[in-house]
Amino acid sequence: MGRGFAPPKSKEHCLLVGQGHATGQLYFLAETLRALGKRVDMVLSGQTHDAIYNPIEGKRVAKSVTLVTSDGTMGTKGEIVDSGHVGLS
């Protein structure tokens, strides 16, 4: 089941990034972080709109959700790592 980790203690804002059906796991993490008083933003991506698991749930648990699909069927067309959708520098 992977390696567990502790939520960030000093950060107030958390950006969760996921691709495909694995995005479903992020919703549980988002709920936990929100319960700890953190702001949660999400970037979810997939090949098509069908590849993003339950994007409505993302809108329920996150302050903002950005959707990216390779074919443009939902959200912005493009690839998450190539297009700068994730605001990391």
N, C-alpha and C positions, 0 to 999 in steps of 0.2 A: 504494500500500500504506500510505498514511498517513505521518505524521511520527514518526520514532523519538524516544525519550527515554531518559535514563539513569535507572536505579533510584534511589530515595531513598537518600542516604548516612547521614543522621542518624536516620531513623525506624526503629524496630524492629518496628512493627506496621503492616500494610497492609490496608486494607479495599477490596476489589474489588467493584464493583457493575455488574451487567449485566442486559440485558433481551432476551428472545427467543433466537433462534438465535445471535445475536452473543455470547452467553455463552461459546461454545466457544473463542473467542480468548483469554478470560481464563485458561483452564486453563494455557496455555503461559506466560503471565506469572506465574501463581502458582507454577509449578515453578521458574522462574528466581529469583523472590524467595525461595522456600524454600531454594534452593541457596546464596543469599547470607546465610542465617541469619535471615531475616525471618519473623515470624509473619504468616500470611495468613488473613484471614476473608473470607467472600464472602456477598453478598446477590444472589440470582438471581431474576428475575421473568419472567412471561409472561402472555399472555391465558389459556392453559390449560396443563395439564401437558405436553401435546405440544409446546408452544412453547418450553420450556426444554430446551436441548440437553444431553443426557447429564448430568443432575444427580449421578449416582453418581460421575462423574469429579471433580466439585467436592468431594465428601466425601473423595476420595482425596488431593487436593492442598492442601486448606485445613484449618485448625484447626477452624473452624466454618463451617457453611453454613446460611443462612436462605433458605427458598423462599417466594415470594409469587406467587399467581396471581389474576387478576381474577375468575375464576369459583369459586375455592376448591377446585379439583380436586387441588391439591397444595400442601402447606404452608398458609400463612395466606392467607385471602381478603382481597383489597384491591389497592390500587395502591401501588407502592413509594414514590413521591414524596409521596403524600398521607397516608400512615398512620404515618409515623415509624419505619418499619422500618430505615431507615439512621440510625444514631446520630450524626448531625451536628447541631451547633447553630450 
